[in-house]
Amino acid sequence: MQGIAAIPGILEVMCRSTGMGFAAVARVTEDRWIACQVLDNIGFGLPAGGELDVETTLCHEVRQFRDVIVIDNFAEDPFYCNHHTPHLYRLQSYISVPITLPDGRFFGTLCAIDAKPAKLSDPQTLATFKLFAQLVGFQFDAAEKLSSARASLIGEKAASELREQFIAVLGHDLRNPVASLTGGISILQREPQTEKSTRVLNIMRSSLLRMSGMIDNVMDFARGRLGGGIALQRDHDNPLGPTLEQVVSEIRSGHPERSIEFDHRLSDVVPVDHQRIAQMFSNLLGNAITHGSADHPIRVNATIAEGELHLSVANAGDPIPQEALEKLFQPFKRGEKGSSLRGLGLGLYIASQIAEAHGGRLEVNSDERETRFTFRMPASAAQQEQAAQ
């Protein structure tokens, strides 16, 4: 369970917003405490996969009573001041929230600790931790179902299971907590913010954008494998430029530390499905953010040349190996070793499917200077009909 993309971002937000130095998602049973994912900024020394004696932890009590334990300062807490846990691990502040799966099963805890006191018991902090724990529970449940579906992706039985598990679980269960978090962030961003809170909210928005994209990609993958392909609703009236500008604005908001140079010359209306092109463009930009060099800008160019729409996304960084290039647009493949924490490996596959649905193509060139993805398609309706014949 160490590969769920949203959890590292959740742990980082928890630590930044509270000042806590250590946060973890733990699998807690009657006789075991296992760290699934960890963020350790204080040298606590427990890695992902590490174990603690469950009897020495307060998570043991969280499992028993299915309730939150929150302590701002052990030394001043009348109930826990003499408890063995803070003395054993030299703690002053602590919070642990139960993680329950959608079917009611107890999974473990979302917890944070520090050697200094912290303000954790205010209602806003508690509500945030509970919402994060709910989201982690949905993520683990979806990961279980996704693993099961991928293992049986053969024949008609696999297609049936894929429909039930991917579309039902990801289309409903995951969208609800993501929508709740997105709404909460929008409300908070309308209020006056400190520099620190603005940075934290941007991190949260970036994680939610990535999660929403993963949900869309998996649902499109399921629809494509079950037949029917990617449906389009072409817009023959509105220019594409503002749609692309909106995608760039969202990516910049989620990654203010990255530079994106955007140049477009799209005076003519191109009959495309704006939502699908935005999805493809967002996948390409997200790929450049993930794999491109942070020291160089991402360069985006959109233009109409020789009767074709050209949309390109280029980034500096290590070139993609030739063996990876050959499989880059296949589902569940990734461009480089060790990138499994970044997503499901569906983003570029879905982007290529959107390109094909528009009668176009998605190309990639990668060398020591840059990696460039280019989408090309006929720019006019007449040319699109000719290409389809």
N, C-alpha and C positions, 0 to 999 in steps of 0.2 A: 504493500500500500504506500510505498515511498514515492510513487511517480505521479501523484495527483497534482496537477499544475497549480491549482488555486491555493493550496495549503501553505507553501512558503510565503506567499504574499500576505495571507491572513496572519501568520505568526509575526511577520515583520510589522504589520500595522498594529498588532497588539502591543508589541514592545515599544514602538515609537510613540503610540498614543498614551501609554501609561508610565513609561520610563522603566519598565521591567527589563531585566537583563537576560532572562531565560524563559522560553515558551516552548511548548510541545503539544503534540497530539499523541495520546497514549492509549494503547489497547489494554484494558483492565478487566481481568477475570477474577475469579475467587482466589486463585493462587499465583497469578502472574501480573506484573506491570511491565509492559514493553513499549519503548519509545518508537512510534511510527515515523514521525518527522520532528525535527528539532531545530530551534534557532538559539544558539548559545553565544551570548556576547559578554559573559562574565567568567568564562573558564570553568563552568560547573563540571565539565568533563564527561557528560553522558551523550554518546552519539546516537544517531538513528539506528535502531536495532538493539540498542543497549537495554538492560533490564535493571530494575530495582526490586528489592524485597517488598512485595506489595503490602505487607504488614507494617512497614516503616513509613508508608505514605498516607496522606489524607485522602488520596483518590480512592483508597479502599473504602472509606466512609461514604464518599460520593456515590460509589457503586451500590452500597448497601441501602442508602436512603434516597437515591435518585434526586439529589438536590445540590444546589450550589454551595460551596464553602468559600467565603471571601474574608480575608484578614488584612487590614491595613498595616497593623503593627502587632506582631505576636507579643511583644513585651507589655503592651497595654491591653491586650485582649483578655477579659476575665475568664473565658472558657478554655482558650488554647495556650495561655501563657506558660503553662507547665507541661504541655504536650511534648512527647518525645520527638516528633518529626522536626520542629524548628530547631531543636537543640542538636539533633543528629546531623542535619544538613545546613546548619548555621543560617537560618532564614529569618527575615523580619516581615516580609510581605508575601501574600499567597492568594491565588484565586484558582479554582477548579470548577469547571462546568461540565455536567454530564452530556455525553454525545449519545443520542438515541436514534436508531435507524427508523425509517418511515413505518416499518411494520411493528414498532414498539420494542424491538430488541435493544438492550444496552450494549453499546460498543466499547466505550471508554470515556476519556475526559479530554477537554481542552484546558490546559493549565499554564500558569505562569508563576515564576518565583523570582525573588531578589533578596540580596543581603541587606537591603536598606528599606525603610518603610515607604509605602506608596499609597496614593489615594485611589482605592479600587471599589469602594462600596457605594459610590454615588450611583443614582438610578441610570444615568446615561451610559456609564461604563458597563454596568451589569447587563443592560439591555443589549449593548453591542456584543458582549461576549456570548450571550445566549443566542443571538442571531447567528453569530459565526459558528457556534457549536451545531446549530440546526443545519446550516449550510454544509459543514463538514460531514454530518450524518448523511445528507442527501448525496454528497460526492462519493462517500464510501459505498453507499448502496448502488449508485449508478456504476461505479467501477466494478463491483461484483457482477452486475448484470452484463456490463460491456465485455468483461473477460469471458463470461460464459458464452455470450453471443459470438465473439470472435473465434472461440474454440470450436464452434459447431457451424461455421459458415460454409456448409456444403449442402447442395441440393435443396429441395422444396421445404424440408423440415427446417433448415437453417433460415430460409427466407421468412417463414412464418414466425419463428422465434425472434428474428431481427425486427419484424414489424411490431411485435408486442413489446419487446424490451426497449428498443431504441426510441421509437416514436412515443410510446406511452410514458416511459420513464423520463426521458430527456425532454419531451415536448410539454409535459405537465409538471412533474415533480420538481425539476430543476429550475424551470422558469419562474415559479412562484417566489422562492427565496432570492433569486437574482433580481427580480423586479422589486422586491421589498428593499433590498440594499441599494439599488439604483435610485429609487424614490427617496430614501433617506439621505443619500449623498446629495441629491439635487436640492433638498430642503436645507441641508447644512451649508451648501455653497452659496446660498442666497443670504446667509448671515455673515456679519463681520468675522474675519478669521485672522488668526496669527499666522506668521510665516510657517511655523511648524505644523499647524492644523491644515493649512492649505496644501503642504507637501504630503501629509498623510492622506488627505482626501483625494489627491491626484493619484497616489499609489492604489487606493481602493478602487477608483474609477478605472484605472488601467487594468487591474485584475478582473473587474467585472466585464470590461470590453472583451478581454481575452476569453473569459468563460462563455459569454454570449456567443462569440464567434465559434467556439468549440461545439456548443449546442447546435447552432445552425449547420455547421459542417457535418456533424454526425447524422442529423435528420436528413440532410440532402443526400448523404451517402446511402442511408437506408432506402430512401425513395428511389435513388438511381439503381440500386441493386435489385429492388423489388419490381422494377419496370416503370416505364413512363418517363424516365430521365428528368432533367431539370426543366420545369415549365417557365416560359417567359411571358411577360406582359410588356410589350414594346411601347415606348412613349414616342409619338411622332411629332410632338408639339414643343417640348421643353428642352433647352440646351443641357448638355452633360456637364459643363464646367462647374456650376454650383454644387452638383452632387459630389464631384471629386473634391472640391474645396471643403465640403462638410466632412468627408472622410479624413482628409489631412488635418483639419482642425481637431477632430476627436483624437487622432493618434498623437498630435502635439500636446493635447491636454493631458493625456495619460502618460506621456514621456517627455516632460518639459526639458529634460537634460539633453535630448537628442535634437540635432539640427536636420530639418527637412527643407530642401530647396525645391519649390514647386513652380513649374513654368508650363502654362497651357495656352494654346491658341485654338479654341474650339468655337468659332463664330457660327458655324452651320449646325443645325440640329441633326443629330445622328439617331436613327431609330433603334434604341436599345432598351432593355429592361434596366432602369436606373438602379433599382434595389439590388439586382444581381451583379451589375457592374461594380456597385459600391462594395458588395461582399467580396468579389474577386480582388478589387483594389486594396481593400482592408487586409485581406490575407497576404497579398504581396508586400504591403508595407510592414505588416507584423513580422513577416519572415525576414525582412531587411533589418528591422529593429533587433530581432533575436540573434541573427547570425552576422550582421555587419559590424564593422569597426566603429566603436563609440567615438573615436577621435576624428572621424570624417563625416561630412554630411551625407544624407540620403538624397539622391537626385531623382526627381520625378519630372517626366516630360510627357505632355499629351498634345497631339496635333493631328491634323488631317493632311496626308501627303499622298499624291498619286492615287486618289480615290479610296484610300484606306485610312481608318482610324488607327493611330499608333499611340499606345500608352505604355510607357516604360518606367521601371523602378530599378535604380542602380545603387549599389553600396560598395564601399571598400571593405577589405578583409581577406581572409584566407580563401583561395579558390576552392570550388567544389571538386572533389576528386572525380575522375572520369567514370569510375565504377558506380559512384553515387548519382552522377548525371543521368545515367541510363535508366535509373529507377525512380527519378525524382518525382514524377507525376503519378506514381502508383500509390494506392491507398496503404496507409500504415507504414510508409517509408519516410525516412528523414535524411536531411542533407549531410549530416555529419555525426560521427560516433559520439555518444554521450549526451545527445540532445533529447533524450526520452522524457525529461522533466518538463519540456517546453510544450508538449501537446500530444495529440493522438497521431500525428502524421497524416492528417487528412486535408490540411489547408491548401497545399499546392494541388492535390488531386481535385478538390472541389473547384479551385480556380481554373484548372484546365478543362473541367466539364462545363463550366460557365462559358468559357471561350468557345468551345465546340458548339454549344447550344446556340450561340450567336453567329454561327457560320465562320468563326475565326479560329485563331490558333495562338497558343502561348509558347514562346520560345525562351531559352535561357542560354546565355554565354557567360563563361566564368574563366578568368585568368588572374594573374598576379595583380593586375591593376584594378579590376572591378568585377563584380557579379551583376549582370543585368538581365532582368526578366522583361520581355516585351510582348504585349498583346496586340495582335493585328486582326482587323476585320473589315469587310466592305463598308464604306461610309454611307451609302445611299440604299434606299429600299430596293431600287431596281438592281443594283449590283448584288445585294444580298440574295434576291430571287435568282439571279443568273448563277451565282456561286452554288446555290442549292440544287440546281438542275443537273 
